[in-house]
Amino acid sequence: MFTLTNLLRPHILTLTPYSSARDEYTGTEGVFLDANENPFGSTTAQGHYNRYPDPHQWAIKQRLAPIKGVRPEQIFLGNGSDEPIDLLVRATCVPGKDAILIMPPTYGMYEVSAAINDVQLIKVPLTPDFQVDVEAVLAAITPATKLIWLCSPNNPSGNLLQAEAIHTILKVATHSLVIVDEAYIDFANSPSWTSELANYPNLVVLQTFSKAWGLAALRLGMCFASEELIGVLNKIKPPYNISAPTQALALEALAHESEKNEMVAAILHERQALAETLTSLPSVQVIHPSDANFLLVQFADAKAVFEYLIAQQVIVRDRSKVKLCDGCLRISVGTADENERLVTVLRQMHDSPLPPNLPLGTGDEATKPELVSNG
Ligand SMILES: *Cc1c(COP(=O)(O)O)cnc(C)c1O
């Protein structure tokens, strides 16, 4: 049986959180002399930012809850997904003792967050078709394994993970939190795992405003889980972790959900068109099936293609040295014009392979060690 309190670090259970001025008086009318704010206003030309924002972002959560089919109390909002990723590690893993389990190739932040917190990393690679090796995962779980990270659709491979595999892990790993990172779920033809929260107390779902919603610059990540776990994340987060402008703009975005859906439809259309065009290019060997807004593409000489593209100021992500991604570049789906430019440069490379005007210093980029594989 899953018991959250067994999973949390003991001192987190007894921790008294910081109680902010906005926690202690929640009314909106009155003379506010409780938070040492500037009473006159801000030095900005537009807008007033002199008052602290709602520490619990209720307006956003009230709007988001019906869209996501959860209760507002089941939502945590973070400074990007990066914040809940880090808070989940800090809430559960004792440094130098506990572990997290990841399935490479996958998003780099899980590993970085474990490293920052001195938490052991258990790696169970995905199968060559980028699916979960369920038996190997179950065999690798130890009593110290507090978090199991799944990314679906997965970055950098782009595919959804099989639902059966996730169900099995959720059922068996009852002494761990099982986190499904759905940063790309809007691009997939599949329901969110949020619909399973009622069935699995150990399930955590991450989503973000950075991709489909087009708000990467705002830094706003969503975490959905049991009310009990969300309560713990609220206890350990920085009190005012989401700024007032971010809250206001996120509310505005949520009122225009249909525009998000239109952009998603356009990206899916472009993804299909780009995949078809790339198939016809001789340098392209494999286009991995994508349920996301990018394509993982294997080239005969990925490093040469990457550098040629850079020299023409078309920037893609070199994943050619990543496990199971030999020779692959990760290409975000752009606008029709951007994709056309990419294809034009690839065709040009085929016709005249020497990169003209290679800017100084770009040649080594692909081989530099990288800590994070972001975005
Ligand atoms: C892009 C991405 C995110 C989003 O991160 P933010 O911090 O919310 O911008 C999360 N997970 C994965 C797998 C991603 O690719």
PDBQT file of the ligand as one rigid body, heavy atoms in Angstrom, charges set to zero:
ROOT
HETATM    1  C1  LIG A 401      10.397  21.405 -22.444  1.00  0.00    +0.000 C 
HETATM    2  C2  LIG A 401      10.219  20.361 -21.402  1.00  0.00    +0.000 A 
HETATM    3  C3  LIG A 401       9.721  20.691 -20.134  1.00  0.00    +0.000 A 
HETATM    4  C4  LIG A 401       9.329  22.094 -19.815  1.00  0.00    +0.000 C 
HETATM    5  O1  LIG A 401      10.127  22.680 -18.903  1.00  0.00    +0.000 OA
HETATM    6  P1  LIG A 401       9.726  24.132 -18.359  1.00  0.00    +0.000 P 
HETATM    7  O2  LIG A 401      10.664  24.287 -17.211  1.00  0.00    +0.000 OA
HETATM    8  O3  LIG A 401       8.288  24.041 -17.916  1.00  0.00    +0.000 OA
HETATM    9  O4  LIG A 401       9.924  25.100 -19.454  1.00  0.00    +0.000 OA
HETATM   10  C5  LIG A 401       9.529  19.688 -19.200  1.00  0.00    +0.000 A 
HETATM   11  N1  LIG A 401       9.808  18.408 -19.502  1.00  0.00    +0.000 NA
HETATM   12  C6  LIG A 401      10.267  18.057 -20.707  1.00  0.00    +0.000 A 
HETATM   13  C7  LIG A 401      10.511  16.636 -21.010  1.00  0.00    +0.000 C 
HETATM   14  C8  LIG A 401      10.507  19.017 -21.682  1.00  0.00    +0.000 A 
HETATM   15  O5  LIG A 401      11.001  18.655 -22.880  1.00  0.00    +0.000 OA
ENDROOT
TORSDOF 0
